[in-house]
Amino acid sequence: MERERRYKREGRRGSEAQQSLSSSTLRMSSHVCGRILLRAASSTLSPLSPQWPSLTQRACLSSWGCSGSGARCRSGATMRFLSTRQDLDFQLSRVQISSILRANEQAVSIPEFDGRGLSAVRKFESNQLAANTPNEDRRSAATCLQTKGMLFGVFDGHGGWACAQAVSERLLYYVAVAMMSQRGLEELEHCMEQSRPVPPILQWYKNHGDYNYRESASLYVEHLRVFWQELLDSEEHGDGMSPSDALYYAFKRLDTDISLEAQVPHSSDLVRSTAIQVAFAGSTACVAHVGTEGIHVANAGDCRAVLGVQEEDGSWSALPLSQDHNAQNEAELERLRAQHPPSERDTVVTDDRLLGILMPLRSFGDVRFKWSLELQQSVLESLESGIELDFLNLYQYTPPNYLSPPYLDVAPQLTYHSLRPQDRFLILGSDGLWDEMSSEEAVRLVGEHLSGIHLQAPVSPTERKLNLGQMQELLWKRRALAMPTLDPNAATHLIRHALGTGQYGELCQERLASMLALPDDLARMYRDDITATVVYLNSDLVRQHSTHYRQQ
């Protein structure tokens, strides 16, 4: 299990909390420590330097959870869970835990035949759990009405939620429009010219908690129209772009629009300030187009797409459909360094972050890493002084060694996978999920959740030689794998295990309760926002296609 905690965004880099607790606090009961932690949560975080719980605060946290298990706070310091089982005054019951975990659930069944063709998706399940207030993750799901296939996206914001929000609303439209034929685009334009209702482009699957930038809606429609007008002017558009080309072009075009919208005048101060927030904040994105023949994935940043494959013996394996764009990716590091002078080789990425600040190495927005310093200053100075713009304090900070911009791009890495009968589901997750578990573990959890069968490997010759204590540990691990699931929704199942798994793979209620009960300003130090979407594939349809092609 991947338990290395990554402290990932500049928006979370705060000054050390001014909480001075005496050494006698270490001897206080966990009840009193809980109250101190709640008061500590009222401190304000600055965006420019790391802040972690103090030694005393970590001592208070250490009384939470299961014997022998442990976790790391986002600084990497170990948070031990002792066996005292002392209850804090804000511990949660099992019912409260499930209520929190299921608050943002979504489950949608897709008709196998919708009047236009067969669907490669049977259903999808999704969920989110916030660590930031408000949540900086976003998710999107929609059916393409003018073309074929479904689109799913997971977006992880940083420096605030503004950019992730805008991208989650707009990107799928750009992809769908790019795939439309010349004739379809002409119909859209004709309806706009005649002030008639425009044929729907997407059927959205919105959750009750989803939000839209209503004040900016007309601006977004206007720029989407400019996009399809340019496609109409292209003599090569014809029947529309392939999903792969559409994804790539949509990523690039939307990021260009976000940049331009922050530089030009607008109809209101609110729209203007929103456009600047969107551009200066940032968001990673992982988007999948699922069609009857295959899956196209476009990824920019450290969200991830993983395919769940069921082998002939019933076991599960994970097939990655994206690569993380961060400092752990050596190819990505070399790509980035090659774009700048040799003299900057040691400063482009420091402390595993772009210019020492940003964890993902590709993203939307983040014009602070793309524009010249002169352009940044000009845009910020052009704002009306009467607007409340405290959020701009973060954006006025200049990254060190900012010598040869741009340092950041949104160009997605593209992957295509031709569907096979053994391909059962697709997991899209923000990096908050992958901080807590590996791709293989996530696929196993969803696969066993889907089949209801928990496979146990035979006892190996080495395991037969274990002593009594080691055999007891092996039995605990095997028992943990066979525990029944608590959640009908597979995305919730993933999040529950991401935060509540103990040493042997068992679900530890005390650990889960402790993680969910953390006050807002502490929660983001020990975990990240988590978003997971599980897309179940229509294996019968894929099997029919495979048979059809073999017969031809």
N, C-alpha and C positions, 0 to 999 in steps of 0.2 A: 504494500500500500504506500502510496506517495504521501508522506506526512511532512515534507519540507514546506514550511510556510513562506510564502513570497509576499513581501511588502511592496505592492505593485504600482501605486499611482502617486503622482505628485500631489494630488488633492488630499492624500492621507498623510502627508509628511508634516507633522506638527511639532511644535516646541514641547519640551518636557513639561508635563503637568506640574503645576505648583502645589502639589499635595505633600505636606510635610507630616509624616506620621511617625510617632515615636516608636522605639524598639519594643516598648511594652505592648504595642498592638499585636505583635506576633503571638502573645500569650492569650489574647482575647478569644472568646468563643467565636465560632463561625457565624453565629447570629449577629454579634456586634460587627464583625468584619463585613457582613453583608450590607449593613447600614452605611458603613464607611464607603464601600464601593459605590453605593447608590449616590452618595453625596459627591464622590469623585467624578461621577459621570457628568456633572454640571459644568466641568471645566471646558474652556474653548480651545479648539485645535487650530494651530497655525499651519499654513500649507507648505512651509519651507524646510522643516527639519523633522526627523523622526521622533515619535513619542511612543513609549511603551509603558505598560504598567510597572510600577516600582517593585522592588523586591518584596516589600510588605504586602502590596496588592496581590502579587503572585502567590505569596504564602497563604493569603486568604482563599485564593482560588484553588489551592492545592488540596483542600479538604473535600472538594467535590468529586464524586464519581466512583468508579469501580476499582477494586483492588487489582494492582498490577498493570493497569492501563495508563496511557499517557497521551499527551498531545503537545503541540508546540504553538506558542503564540506567534504572531506574524513577524516578530523579531528573530525567531528561531530559538528563544529561550524555552526550556522544557517546562510544561505545566503538568505536574504529577497529580494523579488521582489516588488518594489514599483510601484505606478501608474503613475509616472511622464512620462513614455514612452519616455524618452530621448534616442536618437539614438547615439550609439557609432560610431566612424568613420570606424569600421570594422564590423558593423552589416550586416546581410545577408538578401537577398530577399527570397521570397518563392521559386523561381526557383533555387536559389543557395542552399537553404536548401535541396530541393529534389535531386539536383545533387550530393551533398555530401552523403546523406543517401543512394542513389542508386548505388554508385560507385562500390561496391563489391557484388552486387546482383548476385544470381544464381537461376535458375529455370529449372528443368529437369523433363520431362514427361517420365514415364517408360512404355514400351509396356506391355499390360496385359499378352501376351504370347510371350516368346522370343525363342521358339524352344526347351527349356529344361523343361518348366513347367510354371504354372501360377505365377504371381507376387502378393505378398501381398501389394505392394506399387504402388499407382497410379502415384504419382509425389512427388517431394520434392522441397522446396524453402529454400534458405539460404542467410545469409548476415552477414557482419562484419562491425563494426565501431571502429576505433582505438582511443585510448586516449594516449597510449605510442607511441613513435617514435623510431624504427618501432613497429608495432603491435606485441604484445606477444601472442595473441590468434592464434590458427590454427583450421582447420576443415577438415574432410575427408568424402568421400562418395564413395562407390564402390559396384558392383555386384559380387558375388562369381561365378566364371565361372566353377570351378571344383566341386563345391557342390551347395547347394541351399541357397537362401536368399540374403539379402543385408546388408551391414555394414555401419553404420554412426558413426562418432566420432567428439567430440568437445574437444579441448585441450587448457588449460589455462597455459601459461608459466609464470615463475617468475625468477628473477635474470637474465633477458634477454630472448630472444626468441629461443635460440639454442636448448634447450631440447624439447620444444613443436614442433619445426620444425622436428626434427629427429623422434619423436614418431608419428607424423601425417603421415610421409612417410612410416614408417616401421610396425606399430602395426597391421594394417589390414592384411598385408601379413602373419604375424605370426599366426593370428587367422584363416585365410583361409587355410593355410598349415596344421595346427593342425586338422582341420575338414576333410582333404582329406583322402581317403582310402589308404591302403598299396599299392594297385596297381597303384593308381595315383602318389604316391610319387616315386615308382620305375620308372615310366615313366619319371618323372622330372630328377631323378638321371641318368638314361640312356642317356637322351639328353645332360646333362652336360658332362658326360664322353666322349660322341662321338662328342662334340663341335657342336651340332645341336641346332636349335632354341628350346627353352623351351616352352611348351604349356602355354598360358597366364593363370594366376591364378586369376587375378582381372580385371574387367573393371572399370577403374577409371572415376569419373566425376570431372574433374579439372576445376577450375575457372581461368579466365584470369590472376588474380593476384597471383596465387599459385606459389611457388618457391620450387626447389629441391636442395639438396646437391649433385651436380653433381660430385664433387671431391671425395666424399665418397661413390659413388654408388657401386663400385666394392667391397668395404669393407662390405657394407650392404648385397649384394648378397652372398658373401662368408659366412657370419655368418648365413644368412637364410638357406643356403645349409647345414651347420653344424647342424642346428636345424632339418631339415627334415631327415638328415642321422641318427640322434639319434632316431627319431621317427621310422625309418625303422628298427633300431636295437632292438626296443621294440617288444617283442612277443605279446603284448596285444593290439597293435594299431588297427589291423584289418580293420574295415570299417571307422575308424577315430573317433575322439572325438565328443561328443555332443557339441552344441554351447556353453553351459554353461562351460563345462570343457575346451574347446578350448580358451574361453575368459580368464579364470583364468590363465591357463598355459602360454598363450601368454603374458599377463601382466608381470608375474614373469620372464619369460625367456628373454624378451626384456630388462627389467631393469638390469638383470644380464649381458647381452651382453654390454649394455651401460657402466656399471661399468668396465668390463674387457677391453674394447676398450680404456679406458683412461689410463690403466696401462701398455700397451704393446707397443713396437716400431711399427712405421708405415712407409709406403713408402715415405712419404713426410712430411715436417714440417706443411703444411697446413692441411692435414688430421689429423695429431697428435694434433694440436691446436684445431681443430674442435671437435675431440673426447673429449678433456678435457673440452671445453666449454659446450658441451652437458651434460657431467656427473656432472659438478659442478653447472650448472643451474638446474632448475627443471620444472616439468609440471604435472598438474593434468590431468585426462582423464576420459571421460564418453563415452562409446562405446555401441551401440545397434546393435544386430543382429535381423533383421526382417524377419521372415519366414511366410509361409502360416498358420501355426498353432499357432504361438505365438511370443512374443518379449522377447529376453534375453538381459539384461542390465548388464554391468560391470562398476562400478564406483570407482575411487580412487581420493578423493579430494572433491572440492566443486563446480564442474560443476553439472548439474542436468538434469534428464530425467523425463518428466511429460506427462501422457497420457490424451488426451482430450476425454471425454465421453459425448455423447448426450443422455439425459434422455428421457423418453417417452413423457414428456410434452414439449420437445423441448429445455429445459434449458441445461446448460453445467456444468459439474463438472470435477474437476482435480483429477487424480489418480497418486500419486507419484510412480515412478519406481526406485528411487534412494534416498539415504540419504546423506546429506552434512557431510563431515568429517572435522569438525572444532570444536572449543571450545563450540559452542552452542549445540552440540550433546553430551549429558551426557554419553550415552553408549560408545561413541568413547573415551571420556576422561578417563573413567574407564578402558577400554581396554588398552590404552596407559600407564596409571599409573601402571597397574598390571605387565607390562613387565620390570619394574625397581624397584630397592630397595625402601623400605618404606621411607628411609631417603630423597629420591628425590621426594616424592609425591607433594610437594609444589613448585618444581622448573622445573619439566618436562614441564608444561604449565604455563606460567605467562603472564599477560596482554592479555589473550586469544590467545596466540601464542606459538608454540613449542619452548621451551627454550627462550621465549620472542622475537622470530624473525619471525617465519614462521606461516602464518595463516592456510593453509591446513595441515591436520595431516596424509595424505597419498599422495604420489606422485612418479613419475619417477625421476631419477637423484638425485639431492640434496645430492651428496655423502658427503657433508660437515656435514650431519646429520646421515650418515651411516658408513663411514670409521673411522678407528682409526686415531688419530692425527698424528701418525708416518707415516702411509700410505699416508695421504694427503700431508704432508710435502715432502715425498720422490717423489711423482709424480710431484709436482710443481717444485721441484728443478731439476728434470731431463730434463726440457725443455731447448731447445737451447736458449742461451742468445740473439741471433740476431733476434728472433721472436718478433714482436710487440704484447705484451701481457698485455696491460693496463687493460683489463677486469679481469685479475687475482687478482687485488688489492682487489676486493670484496671477492674472494674465500679464501684469506689468513686470513680473519677474523675468529677467533675462537669463537663459541657460548659460552656463559657463562654456567657454571654448566655442562660441557660436560664430564660426569663421567662414563657412562655405555652405550656406543654406541652398536648397532645402535638405534637411536630414531625414525626412519622413515622407512616405508615399503610401497610397491606399491600394496600389495595384494588387489585385488578389492573386493568390496561387490557385490554379484550377486543377481539379481532379475529375476524371470520369470513370464510372464503374458500370459495366454491363451487368444487369441483374441476372441472378441465377436462382433456381428453386431453393437452394439452401440459405439464401440471404433472407433473414427473417425480420429484421428491424434496423432502424437508423437512430442513433443517439446524437443529438446536438446539445452541447453544454458550454456554459461560460466557464472561465478558468477557475471560478470558485468551486466548481464540482471537481475539476481535475487536480486541484490542490489537495483534495482529500482522498482521492482514489485513482487507481490506474484505469486505463481503457479496458484492460482485460477483466478487472474486477467489476466494472460497470456493466459490461456485456454479460458476465456470469449472473449478476444480480437480476438483470432484466430477463435474461433467458430462462432462468429458473422461475422467475415470477410469471412468465408467459406459459411455461410448460407445466409448472407445478411439480416438477421432478428435480430432486437434488441428487446429482450423481456423486458417488463417493469412489475414489480410486482404490483399487485393492491395496492391502497392506503390503508394502515393499519388503524385500529381504532385510534391508537396513532397519526398517521400523520394527521388525520382529525381534531385533536384538536390543531394543530400548529397555532401560531400567524402569522400575515401577513409576517413578515420578515423571519420567519422559512419556511413558505410555498414558498416564493420566492427562498430561497436556495435549497429547494427540487426540484423546477421546473428547476433550473439551472443544478442540478445533472442529472435529467431525460433527459433534452435536450442534455447534453454532451454525454450520452450513445447512443443517436440516431443520432449522427453526422455521415455523410457518410465517408467511408474510402478513403484515398488519394493514397494508394499504392496497385497495383495489387499483389505484393509480400508480403506474410504474415509475413515473417521475418523482412522486412523493416517496416511493420506496427507495429510490436512489438517494434523495436528500436525507431521509431518515438514517440510512446507513452511512452516508458521508460524515455526519456529525455524531453518530451514536455508536460506532463500532468500537468494541473493546479489544483486548489483547488477543483473544482467540477467534475474533471474527463475530463474536456474539453481540447482540444489541444491548447496550448498557443504558438503562433508563436514567440512572443518576448523571451519567456523563451528558446524555442528550438534554436532560432538564437543565443542567448547568449551562450548556452552550446556548440554549434558547432563552434563559433567564438573564443573560448578560445585559446590562443597560446599554443604551445606544452607543455612547462614546467608547465603551469597552468592547462591544460586539465586533466592531470592525478591526480591532487589534488581534482578535483570535480567529476570525473567519472572514470570508468575503461574501458578497452577494452571490447567490447560487441560482442558476437557471438551467433547467433540463427539459428537453422535448424528446419524446420517444415516438417515432413514426413506425407503425406496423405495416409491413409490406404484404401485398396480395400474392402470396406464394403460388396459389393455384393459377392465377393469371400468368405469372412468369413461367410456370411449368407448361401451360398451354402454348405460350410463345416459343419456348424451347423445342417442344414437340413439332410445332408447325415448321420451324426453320430447318429441323433435321429431315423432315419429309420432303422439303423442296430440293 
